[in-house]
Amino acid sequence: MRPGADGTSRVRDTLRQDIIFGRLNPGTRITEAALAAKYGMSRVPVREALRALEAEGFVESRPYAGSTVSAIPVEEADDLFAVRAVVEAATARRAAERAARQLSAGAPDETWWDARRGMARILDAGDAAVAAGRLDLLPDLNVRFHLGVAALADSRSLTALLRQLAGKIEWLYAADVGSRGKDSWSEHRRIMAAVDAGSAARAAELMEAHIQASRAGYLSRFRPARD
Protein backbone atom coordinates (compact mmCIF):
# COMPACT_ATOMS: atom_id res chain seq x y z
CA MET A 1 0.00 0.00 0.00
CA ARG A 2 1.56 3.30 -1.02
CA PRO A 3 1.64 6.36 1.25
CA GLY A 4 -0.31 9.53 0.64
CA ALA A 5 -4.00 10.31 0.37
CA ASP A 6 -4.79 6.90 -1.11
CA GLY A 7 -2.99 5.14 1.74
CA THR A 8 -4.77 7.31 4.31
CA SER A 9 -8.21 6.52 2.87
CA ARG A 10 -7.48 2.79 2.75
CA VAL A 11 -6.34 2.67 6.38
CA ARG A 12 -9.33 4.76 7.41
CA ASP A 13 -11.84 2.61 5.52
CA THR A 14 -10.31 -0.68 6.70
CA LEU A 15 -10.22 0.40 10.33
CA ARG A 16 -13.77 1.74 10.13
CA GLN A 17 -15.03 -1.60 8.84
CA ASP A 18 -13.08 -3.51 11.50
CA ILE A 19 -14.73 -1.36 14.18
CA ILE A 20 -18.22 -1.53 12.65
CA PHE A 21 -18.16 -5.33 12.40
CA GLY A 22 -16.62 -5.92 15.81
CA ARG A 23 -13.23 -7.12 14.67
CA LEU A 24 -11.85 -4.35 16.87
CA ASN A 25 -13.82 -4.14 20.10
CA PRO A 26 -14.49 -0.93 22.04
CA GLY A 27 -11.51 -0.06 24.21
CA THR A 28 -8.97 -1.79 21.95
CA ARG A 29 -5.75 0.21 21.83
CA ILE A 30 -4.54 1.21 18.37
CA THR A 31 -0.98 2.43 17.81
CA GLU A 32 0.45 4.27 14.84
CA ALA A 33 3.51 2.02 14.88
CA ALA A 34 1.49 -1.20 14.72
CA LEU A 35 -0.72 0.09 11.92
CA ALA A 36 2.23 1.44 9.95
CA ALA A 37 3.91 -1.97 10.17
CA LYS A 38 0.69 -3.78 9.26
CA TYR A 39 0.10 -1.69 6.14
CA GLY A 40 3.74 -1.17 5.21
CA MET A 41 3.71 2.62 5.21
CA SER A 42 4.96 5.58 7.18
CA ARG A 43 3.14 6.86 10.24
CA VAL A 44 1.94 10.04 8.50
CA PRO A 45 -1.01 8.54 6.55
CA VAL A 46 -1.83 6.36 9.56
CA ARG A 47 -1.95 9.42 11.81
CA GLU A 48 -4.21 11.20 9.31
CA ALA A 49 -6.54 8.18 9.13
CA LEU A 50 -6.81 8.07 12.92
CA ARG A 51 -7.62 11.77 13.03
CA ALA A 52 -10.36 11.28 10.46
CA LEU A 53 -11.86 8.38 12.42
CA GLU A 54 -11.67 10.41 15.62
CA ALA A 55 -13.66 13.18 13.91
CA GLU A 56 -16.25 10.56 12.88
CA GLY A 57 -16.47 9.24 16.44
CA PHE A 58 -14.99 5.79 15.84
CA VAL A 59 -11.71 6.41 17.65
CA GLU A 60 -10.72 8.27 20.81
CA SER A 61 -7.24 9.76 21.09
CA ARG A 62 -5.55 11.15 24.18
CA PRO A 63 -2.15 12.82 24.53
CA TYR A 64 0.56 10.31 25.50
CA ALA A 65 -2.03 7.52 25.70
CA GLY A 66 -2.52 6.77 22.01
CA SER A 67 -5.81 5.86 20.37
CA THR A 68 -8.54 3.43 21.38
CA VAL A 69 -11.69 2.16 19.68
CA SER A 70 -14.78 4.06 20.75
CA ALA A 71 -18.14 2.66 21.73
CA ILE A 72 -21.46 4.21 20.82
CA PRO A 73 -23.03 5.51 24.05
CA VAL A 74 -26.67 4.48 24.26
CA GLU A 75 -27.66 8.14 24.61
CA GLU A 76 -25.86 8.99 21.38
CA ALA A 77 -27.47 6.05 19.60
CA ASP A 78 -30.89 7.31 20.70
CA ASP A 79 -30.08 10.76 19.31
CA LEU A 80 -28.85 9.26 16.03
CA PHE A 81 -32.09 7.35 15.58
CA ALA A 82 -34.09 10.51 16.34
CA VAL A 83 -32.20 12.46 13.68
CA ARG A 84 -32.51 9.62 11.20
CA ALA A 85 -36.27 9.36 11.71
CA VAL A 86 -36.76 13.00 10.75
CA VAL A 87 -34.28 13.08 7.86
CA GLU A 88 -35.28 9.76 6.32
CA ALA A 89 -39.03 10.35 6.59
CA ALA A 90 -38.48 13.58 4.66
CA THR A 91 -36.34 11.71 2.13
CA ALA A 92 -38.97 9.01 1.57
CA ARG A 93 -41.67 11.66 1.17
CA ARG A 94 -39.65 13.52 -1.47
CA ALA A 95 -38.79 10.26 -3.25
CA ALA A 96 -42.48 9.37 -3.48
CA GLU A 97 -43.40 12.85 -4.68
CA ARG A 98 -40.77 12.61 -7.39
CA ALA A 99 -42.04 9.14 -8.37
CA ALA A 100 -45.54 10.58 -8.68
CA ARG A 101 -44.23 13.23 -11.07
CA GLN A 102 -42.52 10.51 -13.12
CA LEU A 103 -45.77 8.57 -13.34
CA SER A 104 -47.78 11.61 -14.40
CA ALA A 105 -45.19 12.50 -17.04
CA GLY A 106 -45.71 9.16 -18.73
CA ALA A 107 -42.02 8.82 -19.61
CA PRO A 108 -39.73 8.84 -16.54
CA ASP A 109 -36.40 10.59 -17.07
CA GLU A 110 -33.27 8.49 -17.40
CA THR A 111 -31.70 9.81 -14.19
CA TRP A 112 -34.67 8.57 -12.19
CA TRP A 113 -34.66 5.22 -14.00
CA ASP A 114 -30.95 4.73 -13.27
CA ALA A 115 -31.56 5.36 -9.56
CA ARG A 116 -34.60 3.05 -9.51
CA ARG A 117 -32.76 0.24 -11.28
CA GLY A 118 -29.98 0.63 -8.72
CA MET A 119 -32.53 0.23 -5.93
CA ALA A 120 -33.86 -2.95 -7.53
CA ARG A 121 -30.36 -4.43 -7.53
CA ILE A 122 -29.84 -3.48 -3.88
CA LEU A 123 -33.17 -5.00 -2.81
CA ASP A 124 -32.47 -8.21 -4.75
CA ALA A 125 -29.00 -8.46 -3.21
CA GLY A 126 -30.46 -8.06 0.27
CA ASP A 127 -33.12 -10.69 -0.34
CA ALA A 128 -30.43 -13.08 -1.59
CA ALA A 129 -28.26 -12.38 1.47
CA VAL A 130 -31.16 -13.11 3.82
CA ALA A 131 -32.03 -16.32 1.94
CA ALA A 132 -28.40 -17.46 2.13
CA GLY A 133 -28.09 -16.60 5.81
CA ARG A 134 -25.43 -13.98 5.00
CA LEU A 135 -26.63 -11.35 7.44
CA ASP A 136 -23.09 -9.96 7.54
CA LEU A 137 -23.76 -8.48 4.08
CA LEU A 138 -26.81 -6.53 5.21
CA PRO A 139 -25.21 -3.54 7.01
CA ASP A 140 -23.53 -2.29 3.83
CA LEU A 141 -26.64 -3.03 1.74
CA ASN A 142 -28.77 -1.24 4.33
CA VAL A 143 -26.73 1.95 3.99
CA ARG A 144 -26.89 1.64 0.21
CA PHE A 145 -30.68 1.28 0.36
CA HIS A 146 -31.16 4.41 2.43
CA LEU A 147 -28.77 6.41 0.27
CA GLY A 148 -30.64 5.03 -2.73
CA VAL A 149 -33.91 6.46 -1.42
CA ALA A 150 -32.12 9.80 -1.11
CA ALA A 151 -30.98 9.47 -4.73
CA LEU A 152 -34.59 8.92 -5.77
CA ALA A 153 -35.55 12.02 -3.79
CA ASP A 154 -32.94 13.99 -5.74
CA SER A 155 -32.12 16.17 -2.71
CA ARG A 156 -28.48 17.16 -2.30
CA SER A 157 -29.07 18.42 1.23
CA LEU A 158 -30.76 15.25 2.47
CA THR A 159 -28.19 13.05 0.71
CA ALA A 160 -25.36 15.01 2.33
CA LEU A 161 -26.94 14.58 5.77
CA LEU A 162 -27.34 10.84 5.26
CA ARG A 163 -23.75 10.47 4.06
CA GLN A 164 -22.58 12.15 7.26
CA LEU A 165 -24.57 9.60 9.27
CA ALA A 166 -23.78 6.59 7.06
CA GLY A 167 -20.88 5.19 9.09
CA LYS A 168 -22.77 5.38 12.38
CA ILE A 169 -25.91 3.94 10.73
CA GLU A 170 -23.89 0.94 9.54
CA TRP A 171 -22.33 0.56 13.00
CA LEU A 172 -25.72 0.52 14.75
CA TYR A 173 -27.17 -1.85 12.15
CA ALA A 174 -24.22 -4.26 12.36
CA ALA A 175 -24.49 -4.40 16.15
CA ASP A 176 -28.12 -5.52 15.93
CA VAL A 177 -28.23 -7.35 12.59
CA GLY A 178 -28.50 -10.78 14.19
CA SER A 179 -31.68 -9.80 16.04
CA ARG A 180 -33.48 -7.55 13.58
CA GLY A 181 -31.69 -7.92 10.26
CA LYS A 182 -34.31 -10.06 8.47
CA ASP A 183 -37.32 -8.06 9.66
CA SER A 184 -35.59 -4.77 8.97
CA TRP A 185 -34.71 -5.80 5.43
CA SER A 186 -38.23 -6.97 4.62
CA GLU A 187 -39.55 -3.54 5.60
CA HIS A 188 -37.54 -1.99 2.75
CA ARG A 189 -39.80 -3.59 0.15
CA ARG A 190 -42.89 -2.00 1.70
CA ILE A 191 -41.22 1.40 1.78
CA MET A 192 -40.27 1.11 -1.87
CA ALA A 193 -43.81 0.03 -2.82
CA ALA A 194 -45.14 3.26 -1.29
CA VAL A 195 -42.44 5.30 -3.05
CA ASP A 196 -43.19 3.65 -6.41
CA ALA A 197 -46.89 4.31 -5.94
CA GLY A 198 -46.18 8.00 -5.39
CA SER A 199 -47.81 7.81 -1.95
CA ALA A 200 -45.80 10.48 -0.14
CA ALA A 201 -47.56 10.35 3.23
CA ARG A 202 -47.45 6.54 3.31
CA ALA A 203 -43.79 6.39 2.31
CA ALA A 204 -42.85 8.85 5.06
CA GLU A 205 -44.97 6.96 7.60
CA LEU A 206 -43.40 3.60 6.73
CA MET A 207 -39.89 5.00 6.77
CA GLU A 208 -40.36 6.63 10.17
CA ALA A 209 -41.88 3.42 11.56
CA HIS A 210 -38.92 1.49 10.12
CA ILE A 211 -36.39 3.72 11.89
CA GLN A 212 -38.37 3.72 15.14
CA ALA A 213 -38.58 -0.09 15.12
CA SER A 214 -34.81 -0.26 14.70
CA ARG A 215 -34.40 2.26 17.51
CA ALA A 216 -36.65 0.29 19.88
CA GLY A 217 -34.90 -2.99 19.07
CA TYR A 218 -31.43 -1.55 19.50
CA LEU A 219 -32.18 0.21 22.78
CA SER A 220 -33.95 -2.83 24.24
CA ARG A 221 -30.81 -4.89 23.73
CA PHE A 222 -28.08 -2.39 24.49
CA ARG A 223 -29.52 0.00 27.06
CA PRO A 224 -28.18 -0.93 30.51
CA ALA A 225 -30.76 -2.50 32.82
CA ARG A 226 -32.08 -0.14 35.47
CA ASP A 227 -32.33 -1.21 39.09
Secondary structure by P-SEA (a helix, b strand, c coil): ccccaaaaaaaaaaaaaaaaaccccccbbbbaaaaaaaacccaaaaaaaaaaaaaaccccccccccbbbbcccaaaaaaaaaaaaaaaaaaaaaaaaaaaaaaaaccccaaaaaaaaaaaaaaaaaaaaaaaccccccaaaaaaaaaaaaaaaccaaaaaaaaaaaaaaaaaaaacccccaaaaaaaaaaaaaaaaacaaaaaaaaaaaaaaaaaaaaaaccccccc
